[in-house]
Amino acid sequence: MKLSPFWLWAILPTTVSASIVCCLAIPNFREAGVMRADSKHVSKATDEYLVQRDEFEHLQVEVETLRIRRDNNGHSIRTDSNDSKLISTMTRPIDGKEVLDQSIRIGEREMMSVRPAGLALDRRNVEMQMTGSFDAIFNTVRKAEEEAGLSRIRSIDIHREGLQVQVIVGIDEYFHAVEGKQE
């Protein structure tokens, strides 16, 4: 059976063009699938990045808010020991009723070997001994905690003697380090 030239010219170019299209289209469809998967991965990574960036910006705002609140409350790290109001805040008049006895011992400033958040800090130990009513003692401790400088109540040792309470309070007060100079 012999094909007519019309069918030969119709079938041969169609077959050749279909073969060429298949050879080019199938790899392209495969590559398009890979690119679609890559696009999904890029979209997912971009979304994660945007969420992390938003969280970071939110944290920056929170940190700035905390700094402003700290500054408004006056809790800042002082440089000079003479600016400290901790001792005057803790000092109570001995009235024979609320406060029977009080003594405050102030240690020397010493440079801390550990640098929290990269800050060079000095620490001064303050120890208060007081005998009086429970309310007077803990009002004094509360005032020490509210004092504007940066301090930390290290220890509280309480002994009860009848209606009176005897307490020894250890406080660490922090200052910016004065490089090469100790007070």
DRENDO-1510 file (C-alpha; in Angstrom, 1 decimal, always signed):
<recs>
REC; n; res; u; v; w
REC; 1; MET; +0.0; +0.0; +0.0 .
REC; 2; LYS; +1.3; +3.2; -1.1 .
REC; 3; LEU; +0.5; +6.5; +0.5 .
REC; 4; SER; -0.5; +9.3; -1.6 .
REC; 5; PRO; +1.8; +12.3; -1.6 .
REC; 6; PHE; -0.9; +14.4; +0.0 .
REC; 7; TRP; -1.0; +12.1; +3.1 .
REC; 8; LEU; +2.8; +11.8; +3.1 .
REC; 9; TRP; +3.1; +15.5; +3.3 .
REC; 10; ALA; +0.4; +15.8; +5.9 .
REC; 11; ILE; +1.4; +12.9; +8.2 .
REC; 12; LEU; +5.2; +13.3; +8.0 .
REC; 13; PRO; +5.4; +17.0; +9.1 .
REC; 14; THR; +2.7; +16.4; +11.7 .
REC; 15; THR; +4.6; +13.5; +13.2 .
REC; 16; VAL; +7.9; +15.3; +13.1 .
REC; 17; SER; +6.4; +18.5; +14.7 .
REC; 18; ALA; +4.6; +16.4; +17.4 .
REC; 19; SER; +7.9; +14.6; +18.2 .
REC; 20; ILE; +9.7; +17.9; +18.4 .
REC; 21; VAL; +7.0; +19.4; +20.7 .
REC; 22; CYS; +7.1; +16.3; +22.9 .
REC; 23; CYS; +10.9; +16.4; +23.2 .
REC; 24; LEU; +10.8; +20.1; +24.2 .
REC; 25; ALA; +7.5; +20.3; +26.1 .
REC; 26; ILE; +8.0; +17.3; +28.5 .
REC; 27; PRO; +11.3; +18.5; +29.9 .
REC; 28; ASN; +9.8; +22.0; +30.2 .
REC; 29; PHE; +6.8; +20.7; +32.2 .
REC; 30; ARG; +9.2; +18.8; +34.4 .
REC; 31; GLU; +11.3; +21.9; +35.0 .
REC; 32; ALA; +8.2; +24.0; +35.6 .
REC; 33; GLY; +7.2; +21.5; +38.3 .
REC; 34; VAL; +10.6; +21.9; +40.0 .
REC; 35; MET; +10.4; +25.7; +39.7 .
REC; 36; ARG; +6.9; +25.6; +41.2 .
REC; 37; ALA; +8.3; +23.6; +44.2 .
REC; 38; ASP; +11.2; +26.1; +44.5 .
REC; 39; SER; +8.8; +29.0; +44.4 .
REC; 40; LYS; +6.7; +27.4; +47.2 .
REC; 41; HIS; +9.9; +27.0; +49.3 .
REC; 42; VAL; +11.0; +30.6; +48.6 .
REC; 43; SER; +7.5; +31.9; +49.5 .
REC; 44; LYS; +7.6; +29.9; +52.7 .
REC; 45; ALA; +11.1; +31.2; +53.6 .
REC; 46; THR; +10.0; +34.7; +52.8 .
REC; 47; ASP; +6.9; +34.4; +55.0 .
REC; 48; GLU; +9.1; +33.1; +57.9 .
REC; 49; TYR; +11.5; +35.9; +57.4 .
REC; 50; LEU; +8.7; +38.5; +57.5 .
REC; 51; VAL; +7.3; +37.0; +60.6 .
REC; 52; GLN; +10.7; +37.0; +62.3 .
REC; 53; ARG; +11.3; +40.6; +61.2 .
REC; 54; ASP; +8.0; +41.6; +62.6 .
REC; 55; GLU; +8.8; +39.8; +65.9 .
REC; 56; PHE; +12.2; +41.5; +66.0 .
REC; 57; GLU; +10.7; +44.9; +65.4 .
REC; 58; HIS; +8.1; +44.2; +68.1 .
REC; 59; LEU; +10.9; +43.2; +70.5 .
REC; 60; GLN; +12.8; +46.4; +69.7 .
REC; 61; VAL; +9.7; +48.4; +70.5 .
REC; 62; GLU; +9.3; +46.5; +73.8 .
REC; 63; VAL; +12.9; +47.0; +74.7 .
REC; 64; GLU; +12.6; +50.7; +74.0 .
REC; 65; THR; +9.4; +50.9; +76.1 .
REC; 66; LEU; +11.2; +49.1; +79.0 .
REC; 67; ARG; +14.1; +51.6; +78.7 .
REC; 68; ILE; +11.7; +54.5; +78.8 .
REC; 69; ARG; +9.8; +53.0; +81.7 .
REC; 70; ARG; +13.1; +52.3; +83.6 .
REC; 71; ASP; +14.2; +55.9; +83.0 .
REC; 72; ASN; +10.9; +57.3; +84.1 .
REC; 73; ASN; +11.1; +55.2; +87.3 .
REC; 74; GLY; +14.6; +56.4; +87.8 .
REC; 75; HIS; +16.2; +53.0; +88.0 .
REC; 76; SER; +19.5; +53.7; +86.3 .
REC; 77; ILE; +23.1; +52.8; +86.8 .
REC; 78; ARG; +24.9; +55.7; +88.5 .
REC; 79; THR; +28.6; +56.5; +87.9 .
REC; 80; ASP; +29.3; +58.4; +91.1 .
REC; 81; SER; +28.9; +56.9; +94.6 .
REC; 82; ASN; +28.0; +60.3; +95.9 .
REC; 83; ASP; +24.8; +60.3; +93.8 .
REC; 84; SER; +23.6; +57.3; +95.6 .
REC; 85; LYS; +20.5; +57.8; +97.8 .
REC; 86; LEU; +20.4; +54.2; +99.1 .
REC; 87; ILE; +21.9; +55.0; +102.5 .
REC; 88; SER; +19.6; +58.0; +103.1 .
REC; 89; THR; +16.6; +56.0; +102.0 .
REC; 90; MET; +17.4; +53.2; +104.4 .
REC; 91; THR; +18.3; +55.4; +107.4 .
REC; 92; ARG; +15.4; +55.5; +110.0 .
REC; 93; PRO; +15.3; +57.6; +113.1 .
REC; 94; ILE; +15.6; +55.5; +116.3 .
REC; 95; ASP; +12.4; +56.3; +118.1 .
REC; 96; GLY; +12.3; +53.6; +120.7 .
REC; 97; LYS; +9.0; +52.3; +119.5 .
REC; 98; GLU; +9.2; +51.3; +115.8 .
REC; 99; VAL; +13.0; +51.3; +115.5 .
REC; 100; LEU; +15.2; +50.4; +118.5 .
REC; 101; ASP; +18.6; +50.2; +116.8 .
REC; 102; GLN; +20.0; +50.6; +113.3 .
REC; 103; SER; +23.5; +50.5; +111.9 .
REC; 104; ILE; +24.6; +50.6; +108.2 .
REC; 105; ARG; +28.0; +49.4; +107.1 .
REC; 106; ILE; +29.1; +50.5; +103.6 .
REC; 107; GLY; +31.8; +48.5; +101.8 .
REC; 108; GLU; +34.3; +49.7; +99.2 .
REC; 109; ARG; +33.5; +49.7; +95.5 .
REC; 110; GLU; +35.0; +46.8; +93.7 .
REC; 111; MET; +35.1; +46.1; +90.0 .
REC; 112; MET; +33.1; +43.1; +88.9 .
REC; 113; SER; +35.0; +40.6; +86.8 .
REC; 114; VAL; +31.8; +39.5; +85.1 .
REC; 115; ARG; +30.4; +42.0; +82.6 .
REC; 116; PRO; +26.6; +41.6; +82.3 .
REC; 117; ALA; +25.5; +42.7; +78.8 .
REC; 118; GLY; +29.0; +44.0; +78.2 .
REC; 119; LEU; +28.8; +46.7; +80.9 .
REC; 120; ALA; +31.8; +47.4; +83.1 .
REC; 121; LEU; +30.3; +47.6; +86.6 .
REC; 122; ASP; +31.5; +48.3; +90.1 .
REC; 123; ARG; +29.7; +46.8; +93.0 .
REC; 124; ARG; +29.4; +48.1; +96.6 .
REC; 125; ASN; +28.2; +46.0; +99.4 .
REC; 126; VAL; +25.9; +47.6; +101.9 .
REC; 127; GLU; +24.8; +45.8; +105.1 .
REC; 128; MET; +22.1; +47.1; +107.4 .
REC; 129; GLN; +21.4; +45.8; +110.9 .
REC; 130; MET; +18.2; +46.9; +112.4 .
REC; 131; THR; +16.0; +46.0; +115.4 .
REC; 132; GLY; +12.4; +47.2; +115.5 .
REC; 133; SER; +8.9; +46.3; +114.5 .
REC; 134; PHE; +8.2; +44.0; +111.6 .
REC; 135; ASP; +6.5; +46.9; +109.7 .
REC; 136; ALA; +9.4; +49.3; +110.2 .
REC; 137; ILE; +11.9; +46.8; +109.0 .
REC; 138; PHE; +10.1; +45.8; +105.9 .
REC; 139; ASN; +9.1; +49.4; +105.1 .
REC; 140; THR; +12.9; +50.1; +105.2 .
REC; 141; VAL; +13.6; +47.2; +102.9 .
REC; 142; ARG; +10.8; +48.2; +100.5 .
REC; 143; LYS; +12.2; +51.8; +100.4 .
REC; 144; ALA; +15.6; +50.4; +99.6 .
REC; 145; GLU; +14.2; +48.3; +96.7 .
REC; 146; GLU; +12.4; +51.4; +95.3 .
REC; 147; GLU; +15.5; +53.6; +95.5 .
REC; 148; ALA; +16.3; +55.0; +92.0 .
REC; 149; GLY; +19.7; +53.4; +91.6 .
REC; 150; LEU; +20.4; +49.9; +90.5 .
REC; 151; SER; +20.6; +47.6; +93.5 .
REC; 152; ARG; +19.8; +44.1; +94.6 .
REC; 153; ILE; +18.8; +42.7; +97.9 .
REC; 154; ARG; +21.3; +39.9; +98.3 .
REC; 155; SER; +20.2; +38.5; +101.7 .
REC; 156; ILE; +17.8; +39.0; +104.5 .
REC; 157; ASP; +18.5; +37.3; +107.9 .
REC; 158; ILE; +15.6; +37.7; +110.4 .
REC; 159; HIS; +15.5; +36.8; +114.1 .
REC; 160; ARG; +12.5; +37.4; +116.3 .
REC; 161; GLU; +13.0; +38.6; +119.8 .
REC; 162; GLY; +9.6; +39.0; +121.5 .
REC; 163; LEU; +7.6; +41.6; +119.8 .
REC; 164; GLN; +10.7; +43.0; +118.1 .
REC; 165; VAL; +12.5; +41.7; +115.0 .
REC; 166; GLN; +16.2; +41.8; +114.4 .
REC; 167; VAL; +17.3; +41.8; +110.7 .
REC; 168; ILE; +20.5; +41.9; +108.8 .
REC; 169; VAL; +20.0; +42.9; +105.2 .
REC; 170; GLY; +22.7; +42.6; +102.6 .
REC; 171; ILE; +22.4; +44.8; +99.5 .
REC; 172; ASP; +24.6; +45.0; +96.4 .
REC; 173; GLU; +24.6; +48.5; +94.8 .
REC; 174; TYR; +25.9; +48.8; +91.2 .
REC; 175; PHE; +27.7; +51.7; +89.5 .
REC; 176; HIS; +29.3; +52.2; +86.1 .
REC; 177; ALA; +32.9; +51.3; +86.4 .
REC; 178; VAL; +35.4; +54.1; +86.6 .
REC; 179; GLU; +38.2; +52.9; +84.5 .
REC; 180; GLY; +41.5; +52.9; +86.4 .
REC; 181; LYS; +40.0; +54.7; +89.4 .
REC; 182; GLN; +38.4; +53.2; +92.4 .
REC; 183; GLU; +36.6; +55.3; +94.9 .
</recs>
